Amino acid sequence: MTMSNGLNDCSTQIRDYVARNLLFSDKGFLYGDDASFLEEGIIDSMGIIELVSFVESQFGISVADRELIPDNFDSVNKLNAYIQSKLS
């Protein structure tokens, strides 16, 4: 798998998870990949906990408390970049 395919695969999985489990939408993720999860009201504090659990189980990575910052978890693109950095 190439890096760009890995990026696309992670983004798709993130969008699907957020749409189904946090937005409860069967229409998919209707925001841009740079949309702020917090500013757009997509995810609340409980949603962040669910998202961390998803990331850890889906991608087999450990998220340290110090890594729970908006730069890592506040949009599809930011989360995707974070996951890729942990996998590389």
Sequence and secondary structure as in RCSB ss.txt:
>XXXX:A:sequence
MTMSNGLNDCSTQIRDYVARNLLFSDKGFLYGDDASFLEEGIIDSMGIIELVSFVESQFGISVADRELIPDNFDS
VNKLNAYIQSKLS
>XXXX:A:secstr
  HHHHHHHHHHHHHHHIIIIIS  SS   S TT  TTTTTS  HHHHHHHHHHHHHHH     GGG SHHHHSS
HHHHHHHHHHHH 
